[in-house]
Amino acid sequence: MATHVVHNFTVIIERDEDGMYVVSVPALPGCHTEGRTLEEAKAMAVDAIQGYCESLLAHGETIPQESWAEAFIGNIPVSLRVPA
């Protein structure tokens, strides 16, 4: 009987020049997806992460744990001089 364990993954969602929401999962190299809306992108992220992790387990590999002790995700204000 299988048990379910919840893993939390950081996802980065950015809007591209075509208006699509592009998703990457830093802890899972090569795990990317996209959606037309933010909600769709989040749902697609769950599906992509599940598929990636299921493949890892099927090949006898472990699911990576995130290590963000040395990382920063956020906004940094930058003052730029622009020509008049």
Backbone as a chain_set.jsonl record, in Angstrom:
{"seq": "MATHVVHNFTVIIERDEDGMYVVSVPALPGCHTEGRTLEEAKAMAVDAIQGYCESLLAHGETIPQESWAEAFIGNIPVSLRVPA", "coords": {"N": [[0.84, -1.181, 0.0], [0.63, 2.145, -0.903], [1.959, 5.153, 0.451], [1.347, 8.622, 0.964], [3.42, 11.414, 0.779], [4.012, 14.743, 1.485], [5.844, 17.064, -0.331], [7.522, 20.136, -0.48], [8.163, 22.423, -3.033], [10.081, 25.014, -4.403], [8.966, 27.162, -6.879], [9.575, 29.017, -9.821], [7.914, 31.459, -11.463], [7.487, 33.135, -14.399], [6.417, 35.698, -16.604], [6.402, 35.501, -20.083], [7.416, 37.087, -23.224], [5.311, 36.549, -24.917], [3.151, 36.429, -23.319], [2.731, 34.103, -21.929], [2.888, 32.097, -18.963], [5.752, 31.007, -17.625], [7.257, 28.28, -16.072], [9.729, 27.211, -13.783], [11.562, 24.818, -11.879], [13.805, 25.006, -9.537], [15.056, 23.017, -7.87], [14.757, 20.719, -9.296], [16.404, 19.901, -11.878], [15.865, 20.789, -15.242], [13.143, 20.602, -15.092], [10.459, 22.027, -16.302], [7.62, 23.987, -17.275], [4.578, 25.44, -18.573], [1.852, 27.853, -18.688], [-1.271, 29.324, -19.785], [-2.525, 31.038, -18.05], [-1.906, 32.296, -14.704], [-2.973, 30.565, -12.806], [-3.297, 28.233, -14.322], [-0.616, 27.728, -14.914], [0.383, 27.143, -12.371], [-1.034, 24.774, -11.811], [-0.042, 23.17, -13.857], [2.576, 23.085, -13.014], [2.429, 21.509, -10.697], [1.694, 19.067, -11.88], [3.956, 18.611, -13.531], [6.014, 18.424, -11.618], [5.137, 16.202, -10.119], [5.295, 14.2, -12.11], [8.043, 14.241, -12.708], [9.183, 13.519, -10.218], [8.011, 10.992, -9.841], [9.239, 9.622, -11.915], [11.903, 9.725, -11.048], [11.707, 8.103, -8.701], [10.874, 5.684, -9.853], [13.172, 4.939, -11.116], [14.799, 4.299, -9.056], [15.951, 6.437, -7.752], [16.399, 9.174, -5.421], [14.181, 11.728, -4.184], [15.065, 15.032, -4.607], [15.982, 17.259, -1.95], [15.302, 20.578, -1.138], [17.772, 23.125, -0.795], [18.084, 26.016, 0.405], [19.557, 27.706, 1.961], [21.592, 29.46, 1.291], [20.471, 31.092, -0.61], [18.611, 33.683, -2.316], [15.519, 34.978, -3.161], [13.859, 37.507, -4.61], [13.067, 41.025, -4.871], [15.261, 43.606, -5.877], [15.891, 46.928, -5.491], [17.183, 49.1, -7.946], [18.944, 51.919, -8.802], [19.117, 53.751, -11.722], [20.907, 55.776, -13.978], [19.525, 57.637, -16.496], [19.649, 58.82, -19.869], [18.938, 62.279, -20.488]], "CA": [[0.0, 0.0, 0.0], [1.437, 3.36, -1.034], [1.654, 6.277, 1.329], [1.589, 9.926, 0.343], [4.245, 12.335, 1.538], [3.989, 16.065, 0.853], [7.122, 17.754, -0.499], [7.356, 21.512, -0.941], [9.158, 22.828, -4.009], [10.049, 26.385, -4.865], [8.807, 27.318, -8.322], [9.737, 30.375, -10.326], [6.963, 31.676, -12.559], [7.729, 34.407, -15.064], [5.613, 35.905, -17.802], [7.277, 35.741, -21.222], [6.998, 38.134, -24.149], [4.061, 36.142, -25.562], [2.098, 36.431, -22.313], [2.635, 32.802, -21.264], [3.536, 31.981, -17.662], [6.759, 29.961, -17.747], [7.572, 27.765, -14.742], [10.9, 26.368, -13.583], [11.678, 24.264, -10.526], [15.259, 24.949, -9.342], [15.535, 21.781, -7.231], [14.601, 19.619, -10.241], [16.975, 20.378, -13.135], [15.14, 20.434, -16.454], [11.7, 20.554, -14.85], [9.869, 23.275, -16.771], [6.309, 23.888, -17.885], [4.007, 26.766, -18.777], [0.403, 27.932, -18.735], [-1.809, 30.572, -20.328], [-2.853, 31.873, -16.899], [-1.12, 31.953, -13.528], [-3.588, 29.377, -12.198], [-2.954, 27.08, -15.163], [0.812, 27.48, -14.737], [0.549, 26.469, -11.075], [-1.539, 23.403, -11.962], [0.917, 22.468, -14.706], [3.765, 22.869, -12.186], [2.16, 20.33, -9.851], [1.745, 17.9, -12.76], [5.347, 18.4, -13.949], [6.78, 17.977, -10.442], [4.736, 14.826, -9.827], [5.859, 13.324, -13.139], [9.5, 14.215, -12.521], [9.49, 12.742, -9.004], [7.622, 9.602, -10.085], [10.291, 9.049, -12.747], [13.051, 9.491, -10.17], [11.439, 6.946, -7.844], [10.823, 4.49, -10.695], [14.55, 4.601, -11.461], [15.531, 4.036, -7.826], [16.614, 7.644, -7.273], [15.684, 9.869, -4.354], [13.632, 13.038, -4.498], [15.953, 16.039, -4.018], [15.48, 18.193, -0.956], [15.807, 21.919, -1.432], [18.736, 23.724, 0.116], [18.047, 27.442, 0.072], [20.195, 28.48, 3.025], [22.459, 30.47, 0.697], [19.779, 31.676, -1.754], [17.695, 34.805, -2.129], [14.582, 35.241, -4.246], [13.15, 38.726, -4.261], [13.316, 42.208, -5.683], [16.304, 44.511, -5.426], [15.778, 48.204, -6.204], [18.429, 49.553, -8.567], [18.821, 53.258, -9.361], [19.863, 53.857, -12.97], [20.942, 57.096, -14.613], [19.066, 57.543, -17.892], [19.902, 60.065, -20.591], [17.847, 63.269, -20.448]], "C": [[0.888, 1.248, 0.0], [0.992, 4.408, -0.026], [1.986, 7.568, 0.578], [2.383, 10.797, 1.3], [4.243, 13.658, 0.786], [5.403, 16.635, 0.843], [6.806, 19.166, -0.981], [8.5, 21.856, -1.878], [8.976, 24.299, -4.33], [9.89, 26.363, -6.375], [9.005, 28.784, -8.669], [8.828, 30.502, -11.538], [7.198, 33.073, -13.103], [6.842, 34.5, -16.301], [6.55, 36.214, -18.966], [6.683, 36.788, -22.159], [5.707, 37.812, -24.893], [2.887, 36.098, -24.581], [1.912, 35.104, -21.596], [3.362, 32.874, -19.919], [4.452, 30.762, -17.707], [7.232, 29.581, -16.344], [8.873, 26.973, -14.775], [10.951, 25.961, -12.113], [13.166, 24.066, -10.248], [15.782, 23.64, -8.753], [15.484, 20.579, -8.172], [15.113, 20.067, -11.609], [16.208, 19.871, -14.353], [13.639, 20.357, -16.286], [11.11, 21.926, -15.148], [8.485, 22.988, -17.335], [5.795, 25.305, -18.089], [2.491, 26.691, -18.773], [-0.035, 29.274, -19.292], [-2.178, 31.554, -19.232], [-1.973, 31.447, -15.729], [-1.654, 30.682, -12.879], [-3.243, 28.124, -12.995], [-1.48, 26.726, -14.999], [1.077, 26.754, -13.422], [0.091, 25.016, -11.159], [-0.574, 22.572, -12.806], [2.203, 22.178, -13.93], [3.583, 21.637, -11.306], [2.294, 19.062, -10.686], [3.186, 17.585, -13.17], [6.197, 17.869, -12.798], [6.432, 16.534, -10.103], [5.351, 13.853, -10.826], [7.358, 13.158, -12.987], [9.853, 13.307, -11.346], [9.113, 11.275, -9.164], [8.677, 8.9, -10.937], [11.547, 8.772, -11.919], [12.864, 8.229, -9.344], [11.425, 5.647, -8.638], [12.221, 4.017, -11.09], [15.434, 4.419, -10.22], [16.285, 5.234, -7.276], [15.772, 8.301, -6.188], [15.19, 11.223, -4.844], [14.53, 14.08, -3.828], [15.234, 16.897, -2.985], [16.089, 19.554, -1.256], [16.777, 22.376, -0.355], [18.865, 25.191, -0.252], [18.705, 28.301, 1.14], [21.033, 29.631, 2.473], [21.782, 31.206, -0.452], [18.891, 32.846, -1.345], [16.816, 34.904, -3.361], [13.782, 36.457, -3.833], [13.489, 39.845, -5.22], [14.413, 43.045, -5.052], [16.142, 45.815, -6.193], [17.143, 48.659, -6.707], [18.163, 50.916, -9.182], [19.712, 53.37, -10.591], [19.793, 55.276, -13.501], [20.533, 56.913, -16.069], [19.337, 58.873, -18.586], [18.682, 60.978, -20.571], [17.195, 63.423, -21.804]], "O": [[1.793, 1.371, 0.825], [-0.189, 4.527, 0.299], [2.813, 7.576, -0.333], [2.057, 10.902, 2.483], [4.452, 13.682, -0.426], [6.073, 16.683, 1.875], [5.913, 19.357, -1.806], [9.665, 21.615, -1.564], [7.854, 24.773, -4.507], [10.596, 25.633, -7.07], [8.644, 29.674, -7.899], [8.952, 29.755, -12.509], [7.121, 34.064, -12.376], [6.56, 33.496, -16.956], [7.403, 37.095, -18.853], [5.593, 37.308, -21.921], [5.074, 38.712, -25.444], [1.764, 35.771, -24.965], [1.032, 34.981, -20.744], [4.329, 33.62, -19.764], [3.987, 29.627, -17.815], [7.563, 30.446, -15.533], [9.096, 26.166, -15.678], [10.454, 26.664, -11.234], [13.74, 23.065, -10.676], [16.872, 23.203, -9.123], [16.087, 19.542, -7.893], [14.333, 20.565, -12.421], [15.936, 18.676, -14.478], [12.927, 20.074, -17.249], [11.242, 22.861, -14.359], [8.212, 21.887, -17.813], [6.506, 26.269, -17.806], [1.912, 25.607, -18.846], [0.725, 30.242, -19.278], [-2.151, 32.766, -19.447], [-1.37, 30.374, -15.753], [-0.881, 29.825, -12.451], [-2.934, 27.08, -12.42], [-1.131, 25.547, -14.951], [1.907, 25.846, -13.369], [0.758, 24.125, -10.633], [-0.321, 21.406, -12.502], [2.848, 21.154, -14.154], [4.493, 20.816, -11.188], [2.928, 18.096, -10.26], [3.593, 16.424, -13.157], [7.01, 16.964, -12.99], [7.321, 15.728, -9.828], [5.869, 12.805, -10.44], [7.881, 12.052, -13.124], [10.713, 12.435, -11.462], [9.826, 10.401, -8.67], [8.978, 7.727, -10.717], [12.179, 7.725, -12.065], [13.754, 7.38, -9.29], [11.907, 4.621, -8.157], [12.428, 2.835, -11.367], [16.661, 4.388, -10.321], [17.164, 5.077, -6.428], [14.581, 8.02, -6.055], [15.722, 11.786, -5.801], [14.738, 14.025, -2.616], [14.053, 17.216, -3.122], [17.269, 19.653, -1.59], [16.627, 22.06, 0.825], [19.661, 25.558, -1.117], [18.44, 29.501, 1.217], [21.166, 30.667, 3.124], [22.466, 31.893, -1.21], [18.482, 32.972, -0.191], [17.318, 34.914, -4.484], [13.097, 36.435, -2.81], [14.12, 39.628, -6.254], [14.481, 43.174, -3.83], [16.243, 45.821, -7.42], [18.133, 48.607, -5.979], [17.253, 51.059, -9.998], [20.914, 53.117, -10.519], [18.734, 55.904, -13.475], [21.135, 56.117, -16.79], [19.262, 59.93, -17.961], [17.543, 60.515, -20.63], [16.262, 64.211, -21.955]]}, "num_chains": 1, "name": "protein.A"}
